[in-house]
């Protein structure tokens, strides 16, 4: 999965519980991946799952990358 050019996407921040973060970072390192890359993949998987559950495969308006916050 490629990385977008710096400044092309908005940064997200959150605070997971320390045990979850520690395990996540260890798993990402074991696969020689950055946490950012692993989180991006996880987000893609979750969005696809929710789209399948909805049946239509449409994206919610909040997912519009062109929308200004």
PyMOL commands that set and color helices and strands:
alter all, ss='L'
color gray80, all
select helices_A, chain A and resi 18-30+35-54+61-63
alter helices_A, ss='H'
color red, helices_A
deselect
rebuild
show_as cartoon
